[in-house]
């Protein structure tokens, strides 16, 4: 394509250089925490909640809410990037890393290379195992020291901050390890299979 | 898997195209619609959105998502933009842009918050403020396709002057083809106002919406607080969560 048309009078809002370096291409900063979900926020009963790791129809490990809360907790402060172009810096989360879950399930390593993350209401997202282990991802239950609000995915959501935020699936219930990468909910609808914000992998083919 | 009512698009690259502003409609004091000519536009389904990318004189670029407000049957694309004062992109689109101006755009994007007449109904639409845009694409398409699917729109605005597409909605409702439009004004009502006078709540949805037994397909679009409240109320009234599709217009810095 030739040079893009210039929009007269359009200019950047002033921002600090250190912030600018942390914002991937095509993204902008927001101070709010916008909510994006495909459907209603589910009403989840903690007494009936459970979380499991599965492989080939077998359960590797499963936890009730009380058992999950008793697992080793990790705190993390990270920048998050939504495909709808907002980024939020220095968000503070607490939860259980995928490494800790695998250890608790008695597995030294993940049994396959890919995962399909399953959520309340049937939402799914695909994430490679390499992006979940090594301290890169957690099942988050707290935001800013408060229990994670339902509209933001509470009681528990996946947090994979280095990928576009739709991968950090809300209301997560199960991670299924699978041999081959298969598209989840948004990926079936044309969004990118991997979703690296620094390579601007928003949609299929990007 | 959730019920997805549309075929997944083929994995093709979404190209940036140059859009030209061919006309501008001042909808309300804070909202403008841009009518765009987009050579090579592949078509869209009502409810889908586009990414807009602006380039400044110094090469600075910024990108935002906007819902398409026009029907697929319309030759041009309409984007309806609310001006966010501290925003970066919306002040340009909603104030600066003039006829003949050009900027980049790509799409259509999104295949979930989508309705076409072939899918039938009943159809229940709930909008708040500029969240009306993608639902307007559905109503325009419904009319253009000659559909008589029973449809109810409940639309919340702050004041009478803030109602976007007001006259066109009046005209669509006057066709008496199965569409009913109800407005509610949350902040101030003109003298003699016969519509709603409060935020959309459970009573309003129970009185004006379709009953759960009718299994309406429901689309809700607006600010997060409205979407959360309406979706929760509809579930309490007995609507199936799978029939409720939501799109939230959070304050994302515009």
Boltz contact constraints between the chains, C-beta under 6 A:
constraints:
  - contact:
      token1: [A, 4]
      token2: [B, 55]
      max_distance: 6.0
  - contact:
      token1: [A, 4]
      token2: [B, 104]
      max_distance: 6.0
  - contact:
      token1: [A, 5]
      token2: [B, 102]
      max_distance: 6.0
  - contact:
      token1: [A, 5]
      token2: [B, 103]
      max_distance: 6.0
  - contact:
      token1: [A, 6]
      token2: [B, 55]
      max_distance: 6.0
  - contact:
      token1: [A, 6]
      token2: [B, 57]
      max_distance: 6.0
  - contact:
      token1: [A, 7]
      token2: [B, 54]
      max_distance: 6.0
  - contact:
      token1: [A, 7]
      token2: [B, 92]
      max_distance: 6.0
  - contact:
      token1: [A, 7]
      token2: [B, 103]
      max_distance: 6.0
  - contact:
      token1: [A, 9]
      token2: [B, 96]
      max_distance: 6.0
  - contact:
      token1: [A, 10]
      token2: [B, 54]
      max_distance: 6.0
  - contact:
      token1: [A, 10]
      token2: [B, 56]
      max_distance: 6.0
  - contact:
      token1: [A, 10]
      token2: [B, 92]
      max_distance: 6.0
  - contact:
      token1: [A, 11]
      token2: [B, 56]
      max_distance: 6.0
  - contact:
      token1: [A, 12]
      token2: [B, 60]
      max_distance: 6.0
  - contact:
      token1: [A, 13]
      token2: [B, 88]
      max_distance: 6.0
  - contact:
      token1: [A, 26]
      token2: [B, 63]
      max_distance: 6.0
  - contact:
      token1: [A, 28]
      token2: [B, 253]
      max_distance: 6.0
  - contact:
      token1: [A, 30]
      token2: [B, 252]
      max_distance: 6.0
  - contact:
      token1: [A, 30]
      token2: [B, 253]
      max_distance: 6.0
  - contact:
      token1: [A, 32]
      token2: [B, 251]
      max_distance: 6.0
  - contact:
      token1: [A, 34]
      token2: [B, 250]
      max_distance: 6.0
  - contact:
      token1: [A, 34]
      token2: [B, 252]
      max_distance: 6.0
  - contact:
      token1: [A, 35]
      token2: [B, 224]
      max_distance: 6.0
  - contact:
      token1: [A, 35]
      token2: [B, 248]
      max_distance: 6.0
  - contact:
      token1: [A, 35]
      token2: [B, 250]
      max_distance: 6.0
  - contact:
      token1: [A, 36]
      token2: [B, 248]
      max_distance: 6.0
  - contact:
      token1: [A, 38]
      token2: [B, 112]
      max_distance: 6.0
  - contact:
      token1: [A, 39]
      token2: [B, 241]
      max_distance: 6.0
  - contact:
      token1: [A, 39]
      token2: [B, 244]
      max_distance: 6.0
  - contact:
      token1: [A, 39]
      token2: [B, 246]
      max_distance: 6.0
  - contact:
      token1: [A, 40]
      token2: [B, 231]
      max_distance: 6.0
  - contact:
      token1: [A, 40]
      token2: [B, 235]
      max_distance: 6.0
  - contact:
      token1: [A, 40]
      token2: [B, 241]
      max_distance: 6.0
  - contact:
      token1: [A, 40]
      token2: [B, 244]
      max_distance: 6.0
  - contact:
      token1: [A, 41]
      token2: [B, 228]
      max_distance: 6.0
  - contact:
      token1: [A, 84]
      token2: [B, 65]
      max_distance: 6.0
  - contact:
      token1: [A, 85]
      token2: [B, 63]
      max_distance: 6.0
  - contact:
      token1: [A, 85]
      token2: [B, 64]
      max_distance: 6.0
  - contact:
      token1: [A, 86]
      token2: [B, 252]
      max_distance: 6.0
  - contact:
      token1: [A, 122]
      token2: [B, 1]
      max_distance: 6.0
  - contact:
      token1: [A, 122]
      token2: [B, 2]
      max_distance: 6.0
  - contact:
      token1: [A, 151]
      token2: [B, 228]
      max_distance: 6.0
  - contact:
      token1: [A, 188]
      token2: [B, 8]
      max_distance: 6.0
  - contact:
      token1: [A, 189]
      token2: [B, 111]
      max_distance: 6.0
  - contact:
      token1: [A, 189]
      token2: [B, 112]
      max_distance: 6.0
  - contact:
      token1: [A, 190]
      token2: [B, 9]
      max_distance: 6.0
  - contact:
      token1: [A, 203]
      token2: [B, 14]
      max_distance: 6.0
  - contact:
      token1: [A, 204]
      token2: [B, 11]
      max_distance: 6.0
  - contact:
      token1: [A, 205]
      token2: [B, 11]
      max_distance: 6.0
  - contact:
      token1: [A, 205]
      token2: [B, 12]
      max_distance: 6.0
  - contact:
      token1: [A, 205]
      token2: [B, 13]
      max_distance: 6.0
